[in-house]
């Protein structure tokens, strides 16, 4: 019997998509994402994250010299960290990357354009970033698949949830590109949607700052960083963690978010292995 990805025989039932994954239960009861983030098992060991969705902003890939484009040094560093996470920790990693370093539907460059057309251009920008990241991760030794919400079969696979899950179970990295394939939805919302669809334990949002602050730390020296904060507080205070649609989706489905500095070497692994890095956003 051939699997959805066309890669051979299906594994035993216990390892198929939708079945329990390692680390999915605590003390005989089904674990919630919150348990996986900060709970302990019967032996008192920290519970690592087994399957994560990494959300990377396009701006984080940008070349500082030209204030845009793609900085190959940053892409390579991120790729090497992701590859090490898969190879050394056995973590299943999916990625959603933005396109703000190239084009965004709400950017000044889109002034006067039809919003739908501008957003579609932004989706294509995410595909460019996804292909660059795919190349870098594969050069680091891990097979990677790009799946797009808009059909472009010569470049990438179409998004199929079961195929994506199967790739993850085989130890491949999956990069979701072209957003949700519909205008007016951000890549933050894409990250929340895809994380829920693939059964991720948490969203890891990599940014240029080391967590969530009560105000912009670039403008206010006395800004305070939160170690933890709940979803309602994020919405009520208007904190720019992710857009309100994405936050609401995560809150309604008890999907935690960890916001951390992706430019600090080793941070992705630290978050996944349970170290208190960045800010944990969770259900109250």
N, C-alpha and C positions, 0 to 999 in steps of 0.2 A: 504494500500500500504506500503510495507516494505522498509526501507531505505537500502543504500548500506552496512551499517555496521551490518545489521540484528538486529537492536535494537528497532524496533517498527515503528510507523506511521511517515510518513514525516511531517514536520511542515508546516505551511502556506508558500506560495510562497516567501514572503518577507524575510524569514529567511533561505532559502535554499542556498546551495553553489552557488556562482556566483551572488547572489542578493546583494543589497546594505547592508552594515553593519553599525551599529551605528558609527557616527563620520566620515562617508565616504563622506560627502558633506560640503562645506563651502559656506554660503550665496547663496544657491540655485544652485551652480555649483559643479561639481564633484571635489573632493579634490585630489590633487596629494600627493604622500608620503611626499614630501617636505612640503606641507601645513600642514600635520598632525604633522610633526616634530616641526615646529616653527610658524605655523599660529595661528590666533585667529578667533573665530566665531564672530557673530554680537554683542554678549554681551561682547566681549573682554576676554573671558575665554581661557586658554591654552587648546589646543586640545590633549587629551591623545591618546596613541596608543592602538588600539583595538585588533589587531592581530599581533604578533611578532614572528620572528624566532630567537632563542637564539643560538649562535654558541659558543661552549665551547671547548677550546683546551684540548687535553688529558693530556698534561703536567700539567695543572692546577689541575688535580685530583691526581697527583703523590704524593707518600709518600716521604717527604724530607729526611727521615732517610736512605732510600734505593735508593733514586733517581729514582724511578719508581713505578710500581704497583699502587694500589688505596688507597688513604688515606680516610677512612670512615668518618672522621670528616669533611673534605672538602665536600665530596659528600652529607653528611647530611645537612650541612649548605646551600649548593646550593639548595637542594631539598626543604628545609623549605621555602626559599625565593620564589621559583617558586610556591609552594603550596599557600603561602600567597597572591601572585600576582593574582592567579586564584580565590581564595576564596574571597578576599577583594576588588579587583579592577574589577573582571569579565573579565580580559584579556585572550584572547585565545593565548596559548603558544605552539609553536612547538620548538623542540630542535634538533640540529645536534651536536654530540660530536666527537672529534677526538680520535685517538688511540695512540698518541705518547708516552704516559706513559708506554705502553706495547710493541708496535712494530710499526715501520713505514717503508714503502717500500724503503725510501731513507736513512734510518739510517745506521750507521756503522755495525749493526748486520746483515744487508742484503747484505754486501759486497760479490761480486762474484755470487750472486743469479740472476736468470732471473728476470727482472723487473716486469713482469706480476705476477709471483708467489709471489714475495715480496709484491706487492701491494695487492694481495688477502689476504695475511697474515695480512696486516695492516687493511683491511676491517673487518676481524674477531676480531681484537683488539677493533675496535669501537663498535662491538656488545657486547663485555664483558663490556665495560664502560656503554653502553646504558642499559643493564640489571641491573647493579648496581644502576644506577640513577633511573630507573623505580621502583625498590624495595624501594628506599629511599623516592621517591615522594609519593608512595602509602602509606607508613608508616606515611607520613605527612598528609594523608587524601584526596588525590586527585587521581582519577582513571587515569591511564596512559597506553598508548599503545606504543609498539615498532614496527616499520615497517622497514623491511630490503629490500635492493635492490637486495639481493641474497636470494633465497628461502631457508628458514629453518623453516618450519611450526610448528615444535615441540616447537620452542622457541619464535617465533614472527609472526606477520602478514606480508604478502608480501606488498610492497609499492603499494598502489592504491590511486591515488590523491583524488578522490571523497570520498573514505572512510576516508582518513585523514582529509579532510575538515569537514566531518560530525562529527567525533570525537571531533574536535575543537569546533564546534557549540554546542555540548553537554557538554562542560566544561571539557573535558578530555585533558590532556597533551599528545602530540604525539612526540615520539623520533624517528628520522630517523637515521638508522644505516646502516653499510656496504657501505657507500659512495654512488656513483652512480652505483655501481656494475660493473664498468669497470676500468681497470688499467690506470695509467697516469693522473687521475683526483683526486685532493685533496679534503679534506672535506670542505675547503673554497669554492671551486666551487660547491660542493654539497649543501652547505648552500645557495648560491645565486640561484641555480637552484630550490631547494625546496621552498624557500621563494617566488619566482615568481610564481611557480605552485599553491601554496595555497593562493596567494593573500595577503601576509604579508605586513604590512605597513612599516616595516623596519627590518634590520638585527641588532641584538645586539650582538656584539662580545665581550665576556668576556675573559679577559686576566689577566696576573699578573702585568701589568702596567696600569696607570690611563689615558691612551689616546695615541695619535699618537705624536711622537717626531721627530724633524728634524734629529736626530741621536740617537744611542742606549744610553738611560739614565744610563744603568748599567756600561757603559764604559766611558761616558763623563758627568762630573758633570754640565757642562754648556749647556747641551741639552735643547732645548726649546720645550714645549708642545703646540700643536695647539688646539684652541677651535673649529675651523672649518677649513676644507680644502676640495678642490674639487677633483674629481676623476683624472682629467688630471694632477694636481700637484702631486698626489700620484704616478702616473705612471712615470711622467717625473723625479721625484726626487728619484725614486726607493725605496720609503718608504715601510716598511714591514707591511702593514695593513692586506692585504689578497693577495693571489697570483694574478698575472696579469689577468688570465682568469676570476677569480671571480670579480675583480674590473671592467673589461671591460663589463661583463654581467650586473652588477649593473648600470654602467654608461649608457649603451645603453637603459636600461629600467627604469631609474630614480628611482632606489631603494636605499634609504639612508642607511648608516651604522653608528652605534654608537659604538665606541671602548671605553671600560671602564674597570675599575678594578673590577673583579668579587669577589675578596677576601675581599673587604670592605662590611661589613654587610649593607643591605638595598639598595645597588646601583642598583640592577635590578629594583626594584620598583621606585626608583628615576628617572631612565631613562624613564620608561614607562609613568610615570605621568607628564613628561615634564620638570623636573629639568635639568639645564645645567651641566650634569655630563659627563666626558670624552670628546671625540672628535667626532664631527659630520662630516662625509664624505658624500658629496652630489654633485649633478650636478651643475656646475658653472652657 
